[in-house]
């Protein structure tokens, strides 16, 4: 039985999403009743991990016989190669269910979702701006944009609703941790656990939900991880500042940070550094851009956003100008990223500089 529930945040969007949320829960329940294999893929950040913790717990509470396969990814894209890998992993299973958490709704995921839909049910729970063809290819899509919400309604908040609908209970702290980590205006306070989960998402070997719980349920371990994370960010931020240059237009200040010194796959990530830098400059009408040899991340202050700067639209312009250099990119209006070909950094920076001058 799927339960009626009270949303954790009772705004217009969350209330409007109750029926599609219950439908998502029903899809999971149907898969459990039919003894179908459930594969849950989740993004490797606090929001993705908290989404996974909520959903895995709910599935196991719903049925002791349910054993979802949990897979942490390192990309906001569910690529065709990922879907082919899943097809091999799930070979012999009758119409399994693949659940994509905190990723999978964007245009770059279209081929992957379409391929997965050929052999499995596909449920996408994502708060990133959706691509119409991608979400049409899925069995069901749960996201806030159709209901008057936006990126601030993070994936873990959506999964909290699904968990409630499935089992009539859910651990609300995970939703609050994710809202904090994603800098959502719906967040009420800061949590050490938000920092710790992001830290563990990068540093854990063979990460899975149970490994996160081992730390989160131990206050001493939480404090130790928190201090390591904070100190690592402080040191890297100071180094990034020494490699920064700025461009000022009539409306905005742009800060470009060379963070190529960061260890790939290590902590802190480019995102952590640009977030920390942006926090220090949030009162300005500014855009911070952290870049490496093949990636660039954008963060937009509230003031710059109110004046019309949208990171995802800026990236779309760059992609249109450099289709042979930039092969993926997108995200939110105030937080977005892109990938480009190795060796193209100087050309990309030059084009960014040109577009900045038009702002």
C-alpha positions, 0 to 999 in steps of 0.5 A: 500500500502506498501511503499519503504523506505530509511533505517535509517542506509544505510549499506549493511545489512539494504539495503539487508533487504528492501524486507523482511522488506516490507514483514513483513509490508505486513503481518501486513497490511494483518492482518489489512485488514482482521480485524484479532486480532494482539497481539504484544509481546515485550521484557522488555528492551529499545530495546523491548519497542522501537520496540513496540512503533514504531510498535504500532504507525505504526499500528494505523496510518495505520488504525484507526480501528486497536487496537493491543494488546501489551504485555510486557514479561520478558524473551528472550524466547517465551515458550510453556506456553506463546503460550498456554496462547495466545491460550486461550486469542485469542480463537474464533479469526480467525487466528490472528497474533502474533508478537514477538519483540526482542525475539522468534528466539532462540532454547528455543522458538521453542516449543512456536513458533510451538504451536502458529503457529498451531492457528495463524500467527507468525511474529518474528522480532529479532536481536538475533542469530536465530535457524533454526527450530524456524524461519522455524516454523514462518510465517515470520522471520525478522533478520539481520544475513542472510544479512551480519549483526548481533546483532548490528542491534537491533530489534527497528532498524528493526521495524523502517524499518517496520514502514516506509514500513507500513506508510511511516514515523517513529520516528527515535529517538526510533531506536537510543535509542535502539541502544544506550541501546544495546551498538551497534557500530551503535549507534551515541551518548548516550541518557538519554531516553535510561536509562529511558526506561530501568528503566521504563521497570522494575519499571512501574506497568502494563507497556504498550506503552502509559505509556512510552510515558507519561514519554518520552514526559515530560522532567522533568519526563525524568530527574527525572527518569534518576537520580533515575536510575543512582544513583541506578546503582552506589550504586549497582555497588559498592556493587557488586565490594565488592563481586567480584573475578577475574581469569586471564589467559594468554589471558583474565581477568575474573571478577565474580560478585555476584549480588544475593543481587539485588531485583528480578524484581527490578532496577537495574537488573543484566544486568545493573550492569554487563554492568556498570562494563564492561564499566569501564573495556572495554579497557581490554581483559576481560569477566565479569560474573554477577551471582545470584542463578539461572542465570548468565550473560556474557559480553565480551569486544571488545578486548576479542571478537577479540581474540576469546572469544564468550559468547554464545559459552562458554554457549553452552559448559557449557550446554553440560557439565552440561545438567541436571543443565543448562536448557537454555542459549544463546544470542550474542557473546559479551552479553549472559545469562543462567539459571540453577537449584536452588541449582546448583550455586556452581557446575556451578561456579566450571565448569565455573572456569574449562572452564576459565582455558582452555582459 
